[in-house]
Amino acid sequence: MYDGYYAIETNDLELSPKEIISNYGMLWQIEESFRIMKSTMEVRPVFHWTEGRIKGHFMV
């Protein structure tokens, strides 16, 4: 069906194809970090949008 090919789309036109592929390969680490924050640390729900408020939420 897909012949082993897939596409990755980005809006960052400054990245090279190798950087895009490398960043995509690290996606699982980011997803795992969010999964840990949401479950193990029990900090749900988080309704903050600014960096300072998010950091403050986790510091409490």
Biopython code that builds the backbone (N, CA, C, O; Angstrom):
import numpy as np
from Bio.PDB.StructureBuilder import StructureBuilder

atoms = [
    (1, "MET", "N", (0.811, -1.191, 0.000)),
    (1, "MET", "CA", (0.000, 0.000, 0.000)),
    (1, "MET", "C", (0.861, 1.263, 0.000)),
    (1, "MET", "O", (0.677, 2.139, -0.845)),
    (2, "TYR", "N", (1.802, 1.359, 0.947)),
    (2, "TYR", "CA", (2.622, 2.562, 1.047)),
    (2, "TYR", "C", (4.031, 2.359, 0.505)),
    (2, "TYR", "O", (4.781, 3.329, 0.404)),
    (3, "ASP", "N", (4.411, 1.159, 0.159)),
    (3, "ASP", "CA", (5.720, 0.840, -0.398)),
    (3, "ASP", "C", (6.872, 1.305, 0.481)),
    (3, "ASP", "O", (7.965, 1.559, -0.025)),
    (4, "GLY", "N", (6.651, 1.422, 1.788)),
    (4, "GLY", "CA", (7.721, 1.797, 2.704)),
    (4, "GLY", "C", (8.058, 3.273, 2.735)),
    (4, "GLY", "O", (9.067, 3.652, 3.329)),
    (5, "TYR", "N", (7.258, 4.110, 2.123)),
    (5, "TYR", "CA", (7.515, 5.546, 2.100)),
    (5, "TYR", "C", (6.529, 6.274, 3.004)),
    (5, "TYR", "O", (5.384, 5.851, 3.164)),
    (6, "TYR", "N", (6.983, 7.357, 3.584)),
    (6, "TYR", "CA", (6.082, 8.227, 4.319)),
    (6, "TYR", "C", (6.570, 9.664, 4.171)),
    (6, "TYR", "O", (7.708, 9.901, 3.767)),
    (7, "ALA", "N", (5.711, 10.610, 4.496)),
    (7, "ALA", "CA", (6.036, 12.031, 4.331)),
    (7, "ALA", "C", (6.026, 12.722, 5.684)),
    (7, "ALA", "O", (5.227, 12.398, 6.562)),
    (8, "ILE", "N", (6.918, 13.668, 5.832)),
    (8, "ILE", "CA", (6.962, 14.505, 7.027)),
    (8, "ILE", "C", (6.778, 15.944, 6.552)),
    (8, "ILE", "O", (7.483, 16.405, 5.655)),
    (9, "GLU", "N", (5.834, 16.641, 7.157)),
    (9, "GLU", "CA", (5.550, 18.021, 6.760)),
    (9, "GLU", "C", (5.991, 18.966, 7.873)),
    (9, "GLU", "O", (5.786, 18.678, 9.052)),
    (10, "THR", "N", (6.582, 20.066, 7.508)),
    (10, "THR", "CA", (6.996, 21.067, 8.489)),
    (10, "THR", "C", (6.729, 22.464, 7.949)),
    (10, "THR", "O", (6.638, 22.677, 6.740)),
    (11, "ASN", "N", (6.608, 23.407, 8.872)),
    (11, "ASN", "CA", (6.454, 24.799, 8.460)),
    (11, "ASN", "C", (7.751, 25.580, 8.680)),
    (11, "ASN", "O", (7.801, 26.780, 8.413)),
    (12, "ASP", "N", (8.796, 24.910, 9.163)),
    (12, "ASP", "CA", (10.102, 25.543, 9.381)),
    (12, "ASP", "C", (10.962, 25.363, 8.139)),
    (12, "ASP", "O", (11.579, 24.315, 7.950)),
    (13, "LEU", "N", (11.001, 26.369, 7.308)),
    (13, "LEU", "CA", (11.712, 26.279, 6.039)),
    (13, "LEU", "C", (13.225, 26.414, 6.187)),
    (13, "LEU", "O", (13.963, 26.253, 5.215)),
    (14, "GLU", "N", (13.687, 26.708, 7.402)),
    (14, "GLU", "CA", (15.120, 26.855, 7.651)),
    (14, "GLU", "C", (15.808, 25.505, 7.877)),
    (14, "GLU", "O", (17.030, 25.411, 7.760)),
    (15, "LEU", "N", (15.049, 24.473, 8.193)),
    (15, "LEU", "CA", (15.627, 23.160, 8.494)),
    (15, "LEU", "C", (16.004, 22.413, 7.222)),
    (15, "LEU", "O", (15.328, 22.502, 6.197)),
    (16, "SER", "N", (17.096, 21.678, 7.321)),
    (16, "SER", "CA", (17.493, 20.815, 6.206)),
    (16, "SER", "C", (16.704, 19.513, 6.304)),
    (16, "SER", "O", (16.158, 19.213, 7.366)),
    (17, "PRO", "N", (16.629, 18.741, 5.240)),
    (17, "PRO", "CA", (15.935, 17.448, 5.314)),
    (17, "PRO", "C", (16.498, 16.542, 6.409)),
    (17, "PRO", "O", (15.737, 15.835, 7.070)),
    (18, "LYS", "N", (17.814, 16.551, 6.612)),
    (18, "LYS", "CA", (18.411, 15.721, 7.671)),
    (18, "LYS", "C", (17.968, 16.182, 9.054)),
    (18, "LYS", "O", (17.714, 15.355, 9.929)),
    (19, "GLU", "N", (17.872, 17.498, 9.259)),
    (19, "GLU", "CA", (17.424, 18.024, 10.549)),
    (19, "GLU", "C", (15.963, 17.666, 10.803)),
    (19, "GLU", "O", (15.590, 17.332, 11.928)),
    (20, "ILE", "N", (15.152, 17.732, 9.782)),
    (20, "ILE", "CA", (13.735, 17.388, 9.924)),
    (20, "ILE", "C", (13.589, 15.930, 10.328)),
    (20, "ILE", "O", (12.824, 15.611, 11.239)),
    (21, "ILE", "N", (14.305, 15.057, 9.669)),
    (21, "ILE", "CA", (14.237, 13.628, 9.985)),
    (21, "ILE", "C", (14.764, 13.368, 11.389)),
    (21, "ILE", "O", (14.184, 12.575, 12.131)),
    (22, "SER", "N", (15.856, 14.026, 11.760)),
    (22, "SER", "CA", (16.427, 13.863, 13.095)),
    (22, "SER", "C", (15.445, 14.325, 14.171)),
    (22, "SER", "O", (15.246, 13.639, 15.173)),
    (23, "ASN", "N", (14.837, 15.487, 13.959)),
    (23, "ASN", "CA", (13.861, 16.000, 14.920)),
    (23, "ASN", "C", (12.666, 15.066, 15.042)),
    (23, "ASN", "O", (12.173, 14.831, 16.145)),
    (24, "TYR", "N", (12.203, 14.542, 13.940)),
    (24, "TYR", "CA", (11.077, 13.606, 13.974)),
    (24, "TYR", "C", (11.460, 12.349, 14.754)),
    (24, "TYR", "O", (10.638, 11.784, 15.475)),
    (25, "GLY", "N", (12.698, 11.921, 14.606)),
    (25, "GLY", "CA", (13.168, 10.741, 15.331)),
    (25, "GLY", "C", (13.185, 10.940, 16.836)),
    (25, "GLY", "O", (13.108, 9.970, 17.591)),
    (26, "MET", "N", (13.286, 12.195, 17.285)),
    (26, "MET", "CA", (13.292, 12.494, 18.721)),
    (26, "MET", "C", (11.890, 12.734, 19.271)),
    (26, "MET", "O", (11.732, 12.974, 20.468)),
    (27, "LEU", "N", (10.893, 12.674, 18.435)),
    (27, "LEU", "CA", (9.522, 12.953, 18.850)),
    (27, "LEU", "C", (9.065, 12.049, 19.987)),
    (27, "LEU", "O", (8.353, 12.502, 20.883)),
    (28, "TRP", "N", (9.459, 10.786, 19.966)),
    (28, "TRP", "CA", (9.023, 9.851, 21.010)),
    (28, "TRP", "C", (9.513, 10.300, 22.380)),
    (28, "TRP", "O", (8.824, 10.071, 23.374)),
    (29, "GLN", "N", (10.683, 10.935, 22.464)),
    (29, "GLN", "CA", (11.203, 11.405, 23.748)),
    (29, "GLN", "C", (10.338, 12.539, 24.296)),
    (29, "GLN", "O", (10.068, 12.600, 25.496)),
    (30, "ILE", "N", (9.917, 13.416, 23.427)),
    (30, "ILE", "CA", (9.055, 14.517, 23.843)),
    (30, "ILE", "C", (7.708, 13.976, 24.305)),
    (30, "ILE", "O", (7.195, 14.389, 25.345)),
    (31, "GLU", "N", (7.135, 13.057, 23.538)),
    (31, "GLU", "CA", (5.845, 12.473, 23.900)),
    (31, "GLU", "C", (5.944, 11.724, 25.220)),
    (31, "GLU", "O", (5.026, 11.798, 26.037)),
    (32, "GLU", "N", (7.033, 11.007, 25.444)),
    (32, "GLU", "CA", (7.227, 10.272, 26.696)),
    (32, "GLU", "C", (7.338, 11.238, 27.870)),
    (32, "GLU", "O", (6.803, 10.967, 28.945)),
    (33, "SER", "N", (8.020, 12.351, 27.681)),
    (33, "SER", "CA", (8.144, 13.351, 28.748)),
    (33, "SER", "C", (6.775, 13.906, 29.136)),
    (33, "SER", "O", (6.477, 14.041, 30.323)),
    (34, "PHE", "N", (5.948, 14.226, 28.152)),
    (34, "PHE", "CA", (4.606, 14.710, 28.451)),
    (34, "PHE", "C", (3.769, 13.633, 29.138)),
    (34, "PHE", "O", (2.998, 13.940, 30.047)),
    (35, "ARG", "N", (3.908, 12.384, 28.719)),
    (35, "ARG", "CA", (3.171, 11.290, 29.332)),
    (35, "ARG", "C", (3.547, 11.158, 30.808)),
    (35, "ARG", "O", (2.677, 10.953, 31.654)),
    (36, "ILE", "N", (4.833, 11.275, 31.117)),
    (36, "ILE", "CA", (5.296, 11.195, 32.504)),
    (36, "ILE", "C", (4.751, 12.368, 33.310)),
    (36, "ILE", "O", (4.275, 12.186, 34.431)),
    (37, "MET", "N", (4.818, 13.571, 32.744)),
    (37, "MET", "CA", (4.318, 14.741, 33.466)),
    (37, "MET", "C", (2.835, 14.616, 33.774)),
    (37, "MET", "O", (2.385, 15.013, 34.848)),
    (38, "LYS", "N", (2.082, 14.070, 32.843)),
    (38, "LYS", "CA", (0.639, 13.995, 33.023)),
    (38, "LYS", "C", (0.215, 12.854, 33.939)),
    (38, "LYS", "O", (-0.818, 12.961, 34.601)),
    (39, "SER", "N", (0.973, 11.773, 33.997)),
    (39, "SER", "CA", (0.542, 10.631, 34.791)),
    (39, "SER", "C", (1.325, 10.504, 36.089)),
    (39, "SER", "O", (0.738, 10.603, 37.166)),
    (40, "THR", "N", (2.619, 10.291, 36.016)),
    (40, "THR", "CA", (3.434, 10.043, 37.201)),
    (40, "THR", "C", (3.427, 11.230, 38.148)),
    (40, "THR", "O", (3.292, 11.059, 39.359)),
    (41, "MET", "N", (3.571, 12.420, 37.609)),
    (41, "MET", "CA", (3.621, 13.613, 38.449)),
    (41, "MET", "C", (2.231, 14.081, 38.869)),
    (41, "MET", "O", (2.108, 14.923, 39.758)),
    (42, "GLU", "N", (1.208, 13.559, 38.256)),
    (42, "GLU", "CA", (-0.185, 13.882, 38.564)),
    (42, "GLU", "C", (-0.430, 15.389, 38.612)),
    (42, "GLU", "O", (-0.891, 15.918, 39.623)),
    (43, "VAL", "N", (-0.123, 16.067, 37.526)),
    (43, "VAL", "CA", (-0.295, 17.517, 37.473)),
    (43, "VAL", "C", (-1.421, 17.939, 36.536)),
    (43, "VAL", "O", (-1.474, 19.101, 36.132)),
    (44, "ARG", "N", (-2.302, 17.047, 36.190)),
    (44, "ARG", "CA", (-3.408, 17.397, 35.306)),
    (44, "ARG", "C", (-4.461, 18.144, 36.065)),
    (44, "ARG", "O", (-4.520, 17.987, 37.284)),
    (45, "PRO", "N", (-5.268, 18.914, 35.475)),
    (45, "PRO", "CA", (-5.113, 19.520, 34.166)),
    (45, "PRO", "C", (-4.243, 20.768, 34.260)),
    (45, "PRO", "O", (-4.153, 21.382, 35.323)),
    (46, "VAL", "N", (-3.621, 21.135, 33.187)),
    (46, "VAL", "CA", (-2.805, 22.346, 33.111)),
    (46, "VAL", "C", (-3.455, 23.260, 32.077)),
    (46, "VAL", "O", (-3.519, 22.936, 30.891)),
    (47, "PHE", "N", (-3.928, 24.395, 32.545)),
    (47, "PHE", "CA", (-4.612, 25.335, 31.656)),
    (47, "PHE", "C", (-3.784, 26.586, 31.397)),
    (47, "PHE", "O", (-4.309, 27.587, 30.907)),
    (48, "HIS", "N", (-2.496, 26.538, 31.721)),
    (48, "HIS", "CA", (-1.631, 27.701, 31.539)),
    (48, "HIS", "C", (-1.057, 27.719, 30.133)),
    (48, "HIS", "O", (-0.865, 26.674, 29.512)),
    (49, "TRP", "N", (-0.785, 28.925, 29.638)),
    (49, "TRP", "CA", (-0.265, 29.071, 28.279)),
    (49, "TRP", "C", (1.125, 29.693, 28.248)),
    (49, "TRP", "O", (1.904, 29.418, 27.337)),
    (50, "THR", "N", (1.444, 30.528, 29.232)),
    (50, "THR", "CA", (2.742, 31.200, 29.197)),
    (50, "THR", "C", (3.795, 30.340, 29.881)),
    (50, "THR", "O", (3.487, 29.560, 30.781)),
    (51, "GLU", "N", (5.040, 30.490, 29.444)),
    (51, "GLU", "CA", (6.132, 29.678, 29.980)),
    (51, "GLU", "C", (6.283, 29.865, 31.490)),
    (51, "GLU", "O", (6.469, 28.893, 32.222)),
    (52, "GLY", "N", (6.202, 31.104, 31.951)),
    (52, "GLY", "CA", (6.360, 31.377, 33.378)),
    (52, "GLY", "C", (5.298, 30.705, 34.227)),
    (52, "GLY", "O", (5.607, 30.168, 35.290)),
    (53, "ARG", "N", (4.065, 30.725, 33.782)),
    (53, "ARG", "CA", (2.980, 30.103, 34.551)),
    (53, "ARG", "C", (3.075, 28.582, 34.544)),
    (53, "ARG", "O", (2.767, 27.933, 35.544)),
    (54, "ILE", "N", (3.497, 28.019, 33.428)),
    (54, "ILE", "CA", (3.668, 26.566, 33.362)),
    (54, "ILE", "C", (4.760, 26.137, 34.326)),
    (54, "ILE", "O", (4.584, 25.176, 35.075)),
    (55, "LYS", "N", (5.891, 26.842, 34.316)),
    (55, "LYS", "CA", (6.983, 26.519, 35.247)),
    (55, "LYS", "C", (6.516, 26.673, 36.687)),
    (55, "LYS", "O", (6.817, 25.832, 37.534)),
    (56, "GLY", "N", (5.783, 27.741, 36.965)),
    (56, "GLY", "CA", (5.262, 27.952, 38.310)),
    (56, "GLY", "C", (4.330, 26.837, 38.747)),
    (56, "GLY", "O", (4.370, 26.423, 39.906)),
    (57, "HIS", "N", (3.510, 26.354, 37.866)),
    (57, "HIS", "CA", (2.579, 25.267, 38.170)),
    (57, "HIS", "C", (3.334, 24.020, 38.615)),
    (57, "HIS", "O", (2.933, 23.355, 39.570)),
    (58, "PHE", "N", (4.422, 23.706, 37.924)),
    (58, "PHE", "CA", (5.176, 22.504, 38.250)),
    (58, "PHE", "C", (6.071, 22.696, 39.467)),
    (58, "PHE", "O", (6.441, 21.719, 40.117)),
    (59, "MET", "N", (6.422, 23.931, 39.785)),
    (59, "MET", "CA", (7.247, 24.190, 40.966)),
    (59, "MET", "C", (6.442, 24.016, 42.243)),
    (59, "MET", "O", (7.000, 23.661, 43.282)),
    (60, "VAL", "N", (5.145, 24.259, 42.181)),
    (60, "VAL", "CA", (4.282, 24.123, 43.351)),
    (60, "VAL", "C", (4.145, 22.663, 43.656)),
    (60, "VAL", "O", (3.458, 22.293, 44.609)),
]
sb = StructureBuilder()
sb.init_structure("model")
sb.init_model(0)
sb.init_chain("A")
sb.init_seg("    ")
for serial, (resi, resn, name, xyz) in enumerate(atoms, 1):
    if name == "N":
        sb.init_residue(resn, " ", resi, " ")
    sb.init_atom(name, np.array(xyz, "f"), 0.0, 1.0, " ", f" {name:<3s}", serial, name[0])
structure = sb.get_structure()
